[in-house]
């Protein structure tokens, strides 16, 4: 695992690649963002975007979705998989928003994580994007990048990855770090045939003693 100095260097260089990056999930408001993030579990953002437009046209508010039978939602979600469970989650989530929060998406972690289908990762995404609350979400892309580039240990847990990255960067960078790492993992540091070697600045840390450790870790 890299030293704090070198790990911070790699993170900052990845952030520099995507200075203005935003989520690729299409949404018009906090509710749509929340539902889209729930639907994105084990699905691509492109896949979610492909089904969410019609879903949100027909169920544009928590109140409308709460009144739906989960089976009515299944045909919208079926193309992205896990549609039976996801239909139940988003209907129950909408119902909870209506019953507990007057139809508004809460702006704090405790209340967000009380919603059906919302775990720490989903809450972090919503907090950072919808409310600009410092939070760092860890998904498969973030995990792959951090492990391949030795920012964390190879056996690091999701929470250990979050704690490591947030300890290296100031809170105002957490949102951008998440978005940049996701984009880097999705298109460059891919699971198969990564092209990290096309970005040599990532392999030239400020501490030359650690340079050898950095080099060649993208295989």
Protein Blocks (a to p, Z undefined) as FASTA:
>chain_A
ZZfklmmmmmmmmmmmmmmbccfbdcfbfklmmmmmmmmgopafklmmmmmmmmmmmmmb
fklmmmpcfklmmmmmmmngjklmmmmmmmmmmmmmmmmnnopacfbfklmmmpghiafk
lmmmmmmmmnopacddddfklmmmmmmnomacfkbcfklmmmmmmmmpcfklmmmmmmmm
mmmmmmmmgfbhpaklmmmmlmmcfblklmmmmgoplZZ
